[in-house]
Amino acid sequence: MKNFKFNPFFTFGCLASWCAVGIAPIGAQTSERVSDLVKELSSSALSKRVDAENALLKLGPEILPMLPETVRSPEAKLRLNRIRIALERQTAEDSLEAGILTPNEKLDIQDIPAWIERETKNHIEFKIDEKQTFSWKEPNEKVSFWEFLDAFCDHFQLTPQTISGKKGLRLVPSVRSTPRAAVENPRITYLKPFRLEPVRVTSSILTASNVPSALLQLELSWEPRITPVFAYLKLTEADFFDAKGKKISENEPLKLNQGEHEILIGKNEFRSLCDIALPAKQFPENARSMTLRGSISAVACGEKKDFIFTDLERKIDQNFTPQTLRTASVLVTMTDLRSETVLSASPIEESSTAKPPVSDSERLDPQIHETQNQEQAVYSLAAVLRYRYEEPHDAMESHRTWIYENDAFLVGPDGKTIHAEKSELLRQTPNEIAAEIYFTVTKELLENLNGWKLIFPRPGGIYEVEYPFELQQIPIP
C-alpha cells in the first residue's frame, strides 16, 4: 500500500451544521453537566465564567443540541454564542476529514456496503458473488475511503458510477482495455475527502504559430457525502525528469503563471474533469516526465440541518411576527403562510347524448356553480421562506443549481408527510434567497393544521477549503 501524505490547510468561512458527521447520542449525565455549566456562565465570579466556557468547549460538538437559545445575562449570551460558533466550526472541520475505515483481515462481501456507510456516511452499491472474499493485507490499519475503494475496485475490476436519484456510488464491472490498478498508480493523489488523478496528456502544434502545446486532463473526485458547489484548480510549478527518471538539475522549477481553472460540478455527480493547457515550448528538450505542484480550492455545502417551523395553525392567513431559526452560520425565516384555492373557471358543460340539456335557470344558478367549483378546486398551502448565509463564498450566485433545490415537507402528528409541489424564487442577493414554497393539500388540512410542522432542510453552513497537491511521474508525450 502506498504511503499517502495528507498536508492540507483550511480556509473556513461559514461553517457547518448542528447535524454534521460524528455527533453522538447524549446521555443524561452530560445533559445535567451542560445545564450546570450554562448556569455558571452567569456567575458573579469571572474565573467561574471563564472556566465554564472552557469546559463547555471541551465537551465537543455533541452538546450543540443541548445549548439553550437564549439566556438572561448579556455576557452569558455573548459567551454562549461564542461557544456555539466554535463548536460548529469544529463540526465542519470534522466533516471535511477523509472518511476513515479500519478493515479486518477478512471482510464478508455482503457486509461491506453497510460497514462503509456506517463508518464514513458514504453509500455504495455493488453486485458480487457472496462466495468471493476480500482480504486486507494489513488488518486494523486505518485507511481513507478512497484508498480502500481503489483497492476494492482493483481486486474485483470494478469502476464507480453515480446512482440516479441518490447520493452514492454504484460499482460496476470495469470496461478498461487494461486491468484497473489504481493502488499501484503513483500519479493519484488523495486530499482528505477528495481524490485527484491525471487521466490524459496530449500534445499538439498550434498551426498559426507552429508553437508546441500540451493539454493535461485531471479528474477530481469527492466522497459522495460531500456536496461541492464549485472548485478551482491552480498549477504553480513543474519539475522535469529525463528518460531514466533523473531530475534535470540544471533547470529550476518552471513557474506556471496560470490563473485558476474552474472545475464544473454537476448535480448528483461525484467527479468532474478539468483540462489545463501547459506551456510545452518551455519544457526541456530531454524531458520525458514531470512533477506538477499546485492547489485546489473548493466551496462546499455543509451537512443539512432541518429547520422546523411549528404552530402553523396560528400562522396561516394571519399577520404574524416573522419567525427566525438559526445556527451560527445560517438564518432561515418564515415571513408568510397562507392558504390558496384555485377554482374551476369553466362553465357547466352543454348537454350530451348521455345527459339531459341544462336549463337556463340551472346555468345561471350560483349555487350550482359553487358546488361544481368546490368539487374541482385545488387547495394549496404557500409558505414564504428566506435563508441567509453570513459568508456564502459566492455559492449563492444564480447559476449555482443547489440554491433551487426544494426538499421542504410537511409532517403531521401521525407522521404523514407531504412534500413540496413547487417553489418560486422571489428575491436573490449575494447572501440571501427568498422563495415561495407550495404544498398541495386538502381543504380539511387547511382548516386544521394542529400538530403539523413545516420542515425546511438547508445546509447548515457553506465552507471553503484549500489543498496543496503534487502530481508525480506525469509523462510528456
C-alpha positions in Angstrom: 0.0 0.0 0.0 1.4 3.4 -0.8 2.1 6.0 1.9 -0.1 8.9 1.2 0.8 12.3 2.6 -2.1 14.5 3.9 -0.8 18.0 4.2 -3.9 20.3 3.6 -4.6 23.6 5.0 -8.0 25.1 5.6 -9.7 28.4 5.0 -13.1 28.2 6.6 -16.0 30.6 6.0 -19.4 29.8 7.3 -19.0 26.6 9.0 -21.2 23.6 9.2 -24.2 22.3 10.9 -25.8 21.0 14.1 -26.4 17.7 12.5 -23.0 17.1 10.9 -21.0 13.9 10.8 -19.8 12.5 14.1 -22.4 13.8 16.6 -23.0 11.0 19.1 -26.0 10.3 21.4 -26.0 12.4 24.6 -26.6 10.8 28.0 -28.5 12.2 30.9 -25.2 12.9 32.8 -23.9 15.1 30.0 -27.2 16.9 29.8 -27.1 17.8 33.5 -23.4 18.8 33.2 -24.2 21.2 30.3 -27.1 22.7 32.2 -24.9 23.4 35.3 -22.1 24.9 33.1 -24.6 27.2 31.3 -25.7 28.5 34.7 -22.1 29.1 35.6 -21.8 31.4 32.6 -23.8 33.9 34.6 -21.7 33.6 37.8 -20.7 36.7 39.6 -17.1 35.4 39.6 -15.1 36.0 36.4 -13.0 32.9 36.9 -16.1 30.7 37.1 -17.5 32.2 33.9 -14.2 31.6 32.1 -13.9 28.0 33.4 -17.5 27.2 32.4 -16.9 28.4 28.9 -13.7 26.4 28.5 -15.4 23.3 30.0 -18.3 23.5 27.5 -15.9 23.8 24.6 -14.1 20.7 25.8 -17.3 18.7 25.8 -17.3 19.0 22.0 -19.9 19.3 19.2 -22.2 16.7 20.7 -23.6 19.2 23.2 -24.8 21.6 20.4 -28.5 20.5 20.6 -28.4 21.0 24.4 -27.4 24.6 24.4 -30.3 27.0 25.2 -31.3 29.5 22.5 -31.3 32.4 25.0 -30.1 33.3 28.4 -30.8 36.4 30.6 -27.3 37.7 31.2 -25.8 39.7 28.2 -22.3 38.4 28.9 -23.6 34.8 29.2 -25.4 35.3 25.9 -22.1 36.5 24.3 -20.2 33.6 25.6 -22.9 31.1 24.6 -22.8 32.4 21.0 -19.0 32.2 21.0 -19.2 28.6 22.2 -21.8 27.7 19.5 -19.7 29.2 16.7 -16.6 27.4 17.9 -18.3 24.0 18.2 -20.0 24.4 14.8 -16.6 25.2 13.3 -15.2 22.1 14.9 -18.1 20.1 13.4 -17.3 21.4 10.0 -13.6 20.5 10.3 -14.6 17.0 11.3 -16.9 16.7 8.3 -14.1 17.7 6.0 -11.8 14.9 7.2 -11.4 11.9 5.0 -13.8 9.1 5.8 -11.7 6.6 7.7 -12.1 2.8 7.6 -10.4 0.1 9.7 -10.7 -3.1 7.8 -10.3 -6.5 9.3 -8.1 -9.2 7.7 -11.0 -10.8 6.0 -14.2 -9.0 5.1 -17.6 -10.5 4.3 -18.7 -9.2 0.9 -22.3 -8.8 1.8 -21.4 -6.7 4.9 -19.1 -4.2 3.2 -21.7 -1.6 2.0 -23.4 -1.3 5.4 -19.9 -1.1 7.1 -18.7 1.6 4.8 -21.9 3.7 5.2 -21.8 3.3 9.0 -18.1 4.3 9.2 -17.9 7.1 6.6 -21.6 8.1 5.8 -20.9 7.2 2.1 -23.4 5.0 0.4 -22.2 2.4 -2.1 -23.8 -0.5 -4.0 -22.4 -3.4 -6.0 -23.3 -7.0 -7.1 -20.6 -9.5 -6.3 -20.9 -13.2 -5.7 -21.1 -13.6 -1.9 -18.8 -16.6 -2.0 -15.9 -14.4 -3.0 -13.7 -12.8 -0.3 -11.7 -9.7 0.0 -8.7 -9.7 2.4 -6.9 -6.6 3.6 -3.2 -7.3 3.9 -2.7 -5.0 6.9 -5.5 -5.7 9.4 -6.7 -2.9 11.6 -4.8 -0.3 9.5 -6.7 2.9 9.2 -7.2 3.9 5.6 -9.2 6.6 3.8 -12.4 5.9 1.9 -10.8 6.5 -1.5 -7.7 4.3 -0.7 -10.0 1.4 0.4 -12.3 1.9 -2.6 -9.5 1.9 -5.1 -8.1 -1.3 -3.6 -11.5 -2.9 -3.6 -12.3 -1.9 -7.2 -8.8 -3.1 -8.3 -9.4 -6.5 -6.7 -12.8 -7.1 -8.4 -12.1 -4.9 -11.5 -15.0 -2.5 -10.8 -15.4 1.2 -11.5 -17.6 3.7 -9.6 -20.6 5.3 -11.2 -23.3 7.7 -9.9 -26.7 6.3 -8.7 -29.7 8.0 -10.3 -31.7 10.0 -7.8 -29.5 9.1 -4.8 -26.2 10.3 -3.3 -23.9 7.4 -3.5 -21.8 5.2 -5.8 -22.6 2.1 -7.7 -19.7 -0.2 -8.5 -20.0 -1.8 -11.9 -17.6 -4.1 -13.9 -14.8 -2.1 -15.5 -14.6 -1.9 -19.3 -11.0 -0.8 -19.4 -8.8 -2.4 -22.0 -6.1 -2.9 -19.3 -6.6 -4.1 -15.8 -7.5 -1.4 -13.3 -4.6 -0.8 -10.9 -5.2 2.5 -9.1 -3.4 1.3 -6.0 -0.2 1.0 -8.0 -0.6 4.3 -9.7 1.8 6.9 -8.2 0.1 9.7 -10.0 -3.1 9.6 -7.9 -3.2 12.0 -5.0 -5.6 11.7 -2.0 -6.6 15.0 -0.5 -8.8 14.1 2.5 -12.3 13.7 1.1 -11.0 14.4 -2.5 -9.1 12.3 -5.0 -7.1 13.9 -7.8 -5.9 11.8 -10.8 -4.3 12.8 -14.1 -6.1 10.9 -16.8 -4.7 12.1 -20.1 -1.8 14.2 -21.5 -1.9 15.2 -25.2 0.4 17.3 -27.3 -0.3 19.4 -30.4 1.1 22.1 -32.6 -0.6 25.4 -33.0 -0.8 25.8 -36.7 -1.0 29.6 -36.6 2.4 29.9 -34.9 4.0 26.4 -35.0 4.2 26.6 -31.2 4.0 23.2 -29.4 1.4 22.9 -26.6 0.3 20.2 -24.2 -3.1 19.6 -22.6 -3.4 17.9 -19.2 -6.8 16.4 -18.2 -7.4 16.0 -14.5 -10.2 14.1 -12.7 -11.3 15.4 -9.3 -13.5 13.0 -7.3 -15.1 13.6 -3.9 -16.7 11.4 -1.3 -20.5 11.2 -2.1 -21.4 12.7 1.3 -19.7 15.9 0.3 -21.6 18.5 -1.7 -19.2 20.8 -3.6 -20.7 23.9 -5.2 -17.7 24.7 -7.3 -13.9 24.2 -7.3 -10.8 25.9 -8.7 -7.5 24.3 -9.6 -4.2 26.2 -10.0 -0.8 24.9 -11.1 2.1 26.8 -9.7 5.4 25.0 -10.8 6.8 21.9 -12.5 10.0 19.8 -12.2 11.3 17.8 -15.2 12.9 14.3 -15.5 14.8 12.6 -18.2 14.2 9.1 -19.7 16.0 7.4 -16.7 13.8 9.3 -14.2 16.7 11.6 -13.2 15.8 15.2 -12.4 17.1 17.6 -14.9 19.1 19.6 -12.3 20.2 22.5 -14.5 16.6 23.7 -14.6 15.0 25.4 -11.6 11.3 24.5 -11.2 9.3 26.1 -14.1 6.9 28.7 -12.7 3.5 28.2 -14.2 1.9 31.7 -14.2 -1.6 30.5 -14.7 -4.9 31.6 -13.4 -7.4 29.5 -11.6 -9.3 26.9 -13.7 -12.9 26.3 -12.6 -13.9 22.7 -12.2 -17.6 22.4 -13.2 -19.7 20.5 -10.6 -22.7 18.5 -11.9 -25.7 17.8 -9.8 -25.6 14.3 -8.1 -22.1 13.7 -9.5 -19.0 12.6 -7.6 -16.3 13.6 -10.0 -15.5 16.2 -12.7 -12.9 16.8 -15.4 -10.7 19.8 -15.9 -8.5 20.5 -19.0 -5.4 22.6 -18.4 -3.1 23.9 -21.1 0.7 23.6 -20.4 3.5 25.7 -21.9 5.2 22.9 -23.8 7.5 25.3 -25.5 9.3 25.9 -22.2 9.8 22.2 -21.4 13.5 21.0 -21.6 14.1 19.0 -24.8 15.2 15.9 -23.0 12.3 15.9 -20.5 10.2 12.7 -20.6 8.2 13.2 -17.4 7.3 15.9 -14.9 6.1 16.6 -11.4 3.4 19.3 -11.1 2.6 21.2 -7.9 -0.4 23.4 -7.3 -3.5 23.7 -5.2 -7.3 23.1 -5.3 -9.8 25.3 -3.6 -13.4 24.2 -3.2 -16.6 25.7 -1.8 -19.0 23.1 -0.5 -22.2 22.9 1.5 -22.1 21.5 5.0 -24.4 18.8 6.3 -28.0 19.6 6.0 -29.9 20.7 9.1 -33.7 20.5 9.5 -35.2 23.9 10.2 -38.5 23.1 11.8 -41.4 25.6 12.0 -44.3 24.7 14.3 -47.6 26.3 15.4 -48.7 26.5 11.7 -52.4 26.8 12.8 -51.6 30.1 14.4 -49.7 31.5 11.4 -51.9 30.5 8.4 -53.7 33.6 6.9 -52.5 35.7 9.8 -50.2 38.7 10.2 -47.7 37.0 12.4 -44.2 38.2 13.5 -41.6 36.6 11.2 -40.1 33.5 12.9 -36.3 33.1 12.5 -34.4 29.9 13.2 -30.6 30.0 13.1 -27.3 28.3 13.5 -24.1 30.3 13.9 -23.8 30.3 10.0 -27.3 30.5 8.6 -30.7 32.1 9.3 -34.0 30.8 8.0 -37.1 33.0 8.4 -40.7 32.3 7.7 -42.5 35.6 6.8 -45.8 34.4 5.4 -48.1 31.3 5.5 -51.4 31.4 3.6 -54.0 29.2 2.1 -54.8 29.3 -1.6 -57.7 27.8 -3.5 -57.8 27.5 -7.3 -61.4 27.1 -8.5 -62.6 25.8 -11.8 -63.4 28.7 -14.1 -65.2 26.6 -16.8 -69.0 26.8 -17.0 -71.3 23.8 -16.7 -70.9 21.9 -20.0 -73.6 21.6 -22.6 -75.7 18.5 -22.6 -74.5 15.4 -24.4 -76.3 12.4 -25.6 -76.0 10.8 -22.2 -77.3 13.7 -20.2 -80.4 15.9 -20.5 -79.8 19.5 -21.6 -79.1 22.1 -18.8 -81.8 24.7 -18.4 -81.1 28.5 -18.4 -82.1 28.6 -14.7 -79.6 25.9 -13.8 -76.9 27.6 -15.9 -77.3 30.8 -14.0 -77.8 29.3 -10.6 -74.7 30.4 -8.5 -75.2 27.5 -6.0 -74.7 25.0 -8.8 -71.5 26.8 -10.0 -70.2 26.9 -6.4 -70.8 23.2 -5.9 -69.0 22.4 -9.2 -66.1 24.6 -8.4 -65.6 23.1 -4.9 -65.6 19.7 -6.4 -62.8 20.7 -8.9 -60.9 23.0 -6.6 -57.2 22.6 -5.8 -56.1 23.6 -2.3 -52.5 24.8 -1.6 -50.5 25.9 1.4 -48.0 28.6 0.5 -45.0 29.5 2.7 -42.6 32.3 2.1 -39.1 31.4 3.5 -35.9 33.3 3.5 -32.5 31.8 4.1 -29.3 33.8 4.6 -25.7 32.8 5.0 -23.2 35.0 6.8 -20.3 34.2 4.4 -21.6 32.4 1.2 -18.3 32.4 -0.7 -20.1 33.2 -4.0 -22.0 29.9 -3.6 -25.4 31.7 -4.0 -24.9 33.1 -7.5 -27.8 32.5 -9.8 -26.0 29.8 -11.9 -25.4 27.6 -8.8 -28.1 25.0 -9.1 -28.1 23.9 -5.4 -30.0 27.1 -4.4 -33.0 25.9 -6.4 -33.3 22.5 -4.6 -36.7 22.3 -2.9 -36.9 19.5 -0.4 -39.2 21.1 2.1 -42.0 19.0 3.5 -44.9 18.9 6.0 -45.2 16.4 8.7 -48.4 15.6 10.6 -48.9 14.5 14.2 -49.4 10.9 12.8 -46.2 11.1 10.8 -47.9 11.6 7.5 -45.6 13.5 5.1 -46.5 15.9 2.3 -43.6 17.0 0.1 -43.5 20.5 -1.6 -45.0 20.6 -5.0 -43.0 23.6 -6.4 -41.2 26.8 -5.4 -40.8 30.2 -6.9 -37.8 32.5 -6.4 -38.9 35.8 -5.0 -35.6 37.6 -4.2 -31.9 36.9 -4.5 -28.9 38.7 -3.2 -25.3 37.5 -2.8 -26.0 36.1 0.6 -29.8 35.6 0.8 -32.6 33.8 -1.1 -36.3 34.3 -0.6 -38.7 31.7 -2.1 -42.4 30.8 -2.0 -43.0 27.1 -1.5 -46.2 25.4 -2.4 -47.8 22.3 -0.9 -50.8 20.6 -2.4 -53.2 19.8 0.5 -56.8 19.1 1.3 -59.4 21.6 2.4 -59.7 19.7 5.7 -56.0 20.2 6.4 -56.1 23.9 5.7 -58.9 24.1 8.3 -57.0 22.2 10.9 -53.2 22.4 11.0 -52.9 21.5 14.6 -49.8 19.4 15.3 -48.4 19.9 11.7 -44.8 21.0 11.2 -43.1 22.5 8.2 -39.5 21.2 7.8 -37.1 23.0 5.6 -33.7 21.2 5.2 -30.8 23.6 4.4 -27.1 23.2 4.5 -26.0 24.3 8.0 -23.1 26.3 6.5 -21.0 27.0 3.4 -17.3 26.5 3.8 -14.2 26.9 1.7 -11.2 24.6 1.8 -7.8 24.7 0.0 -5.4 21.8 -0.5 -1.9 21.9 -1.9 -1.0 18.9 -4.1 1.9 17.3 -6.0 1.3 15.1 -9.1 4.3 12.8 -9.9 5.5 11.0 -12.9 3.3 12.7 -15.4 4.5 11.5 -18.9 5.4 14.1 -21.5 4.3 12.9 -25.0 
